[in-house]
Amino acid sequence: MSISEERERRLEEIKRKKELLEKKRRATNNRKRNPRTNRRRTKESLNSLYEDYVQDNTNNTKNETPNLSSNKGKESIGGFEETIFSYSPLLTIQQSIESYDIQPNIIEKINQETQTKNEEPNDLEEQFISQQSFSGKTNDLNQDQTQTEIETGTETITQLEEQPEIVKLTQNEIDFKNYLQLSPLQDLKEELVEPEKLSKKDKNQILNSSVFHRFFDYGSRIVERVLNEPFETFNNVSESTHEEDEITKPLLSKKISFYDEKWSKNRSITDLNWSLKHPELMLASYSKTYDKNSDEPEGVILLWSLTLPTRPEFVFTCQSQITTAIFSTFQPSIVIGGTNSGKILVWDSRKKETPVMRSSQKHTHPIYGLSIVGSENEHSLVSISNDGRVCIWSLDNLNTPIKILDLGQKIQKQTNLISPTTMFFPENEITSFFVGCENGSIFSVFPHSKKDKLRNEYKGHTGPITGIDFHRAKGEINFSDLYLTSSVDWSINLWSKSTTSPLLTFEESNEYIYDVKWSPIHPSLFSSVNGRGELFVWDFNRDNEEPLIKIKASESAINKIRWSQDGKKIIIGDSEAMVEVFELSEDIAIPKKDDWTRMQEKRINLRPINQKEDQY
């Protein structure tokens, strides 16, 4: 048999197998098999066809091998010449078959009656049903459109365009439930499953747990803070209205009151302080309750926030009455308190309401002064009590003080013992501080001096000292040597560290003066409170005889007063445990350019009241 006859015989055999393959493919489509499986089986059928062809070619060409280098090995078939061994239909078939994976992101359907596009189904179940209804119309088209053409040489097996994913889904022989298990809808259904109802026992166990209480307390405080933030829905910014508001706005207005029915009732305020880290946060220490039948702890410290007026931010308790309390200067979450029993207690707002640290019993009388002295890397705690003892502590160890200084000694050949009632460290001063005593005297104390630890007795009051405060405002001129003192002798004195007698006396009323404080930003502004519940704001530049502002702030005696860091708010605490915040008008609170020079002129003209007794 010649080569040409052998070739024609093989071509006929290929055409016959092609027809068989076409019948198998159509049968597969009729059974609605997966198109991906069809393509895989088509490849397997073509591979088997090629293997049969190669096997036959190998068996038939063992005895007669054509001369590939001669022209006899070439024949003209269908108008072109090609060698036998260059004919590779499988490679052509493999190169022509392509796979497409079209994602069913958007399903579009054409309505033959309206010729409009239907909207995409929202639910996966509706999607699947629409695919089933559409598959009946598309199956017949798929059978006619899917054809394969095989050509020799340049002939290739090509397929018509792949069907969209909607057709592939209709041809799958899968169950709808299995489809849902593999789809995101199953996860959604699991999330929407209604949880099992808890029994009353389980509910009570959760509600009474400490974890739930901490979570609820913390979360509710955040929500209340947000709700209490000022928000003006309608804000009229017209110039005329703004001018009228400025004219009618009072110089001093009440802003917020703090009182807790559980912790404040039957108590009085013993100390107040603002947080240096959080300007809206303040602490108030309370005396023991007057109710003898009460089971509440004697000592209470409440942290109040301007953004949370309905309840305290934190509550700290102990078994002894708190006489004084401060925020730690370098650790904002730490609160330090001195007790009536002479102990120092430390609380941490990140932990619990009871003290995390206690000092040893080194003071035998109530503690009336606490102060943090030093830098962030090296600082200590100084405490002073009514027994005349000064202790210097390390906050890392309160078991034993670093140093003990006993002020109970004879002073200037007198037998009067020093009984401190207040203490104050001037700003940036770590080697000396000032104490006010029950006899009305003021002393400068040098704790690290080997001799003369007590110096410069300042005499000007005839009653116990209730408050002492150094000038803190910073500006063009330094007035840090000036300080104010208040006493139960109904007077306020202005002092200089260089003189032992007062420079000026302010007599506001015939009532005990319980506290006095300088403005932290204004050079000539200070405030005071008395036993009648009156609040005074003085401006040294304007008038020395009468206060600038005088209001009835409380129905009971006001014990303590403090300025906010921005100098715009004043907080007071009275003997009925009411804490109130007042806001000062900016026209008064904010200093003018000439206030410093005017203060300097007034300062130069001042002379000590008792010049003969001055000791420099």
ABEGO torsion letter per residue (X at the ends): XBAAAAAAAAAAAAAAAAAAAAAAAAAAAAAGBBAAAAAAAAAAAAAAAAAAAAAAAAAAAAABBBBAABAAABBBBGGBBBBAAABBAAAAAAAABBBBBBBBABBBBBBAAAGBBBBBBABAAAAAAAAAAAAAAAAAAAAAABBBBBBBEABBBBBBBBBBAAAAAAABBBBAAAAAAABAAAAAAAAABBBBBBBAAAAAAAAABAAAAAAAAAAAAAAAAAAABBBBABBBABAAAAAAAAAABBABBBABBBBBAAAABGBBBABBBBBAABAABBBBBBBBBABAABABBABBBBBBBAABAABBABBBBBABBBABBBBBAABAABBBBBBAAGBBBBBBAABBABBABBBBBABABBBABBBBBEBAABBBBBBBBAAGBBBBBBAABAABBABBBBABBBBGGBABBBBBABBBBBBGBAABBBBBBAAGBBBBBBAABABGABBGBBBABABBBABBBBBABBBABBAAABBBBBBAAGBBBBBBAABABBABBBBABBBBBABBBBBAABAABBBBBBAAGBBBBBBAAABAABBABBBBABABBBABBBBBAAGABBBBBBAAGBBBBBBBBAAAABBBAAAAAAAAAAAAABBBABAAABBX
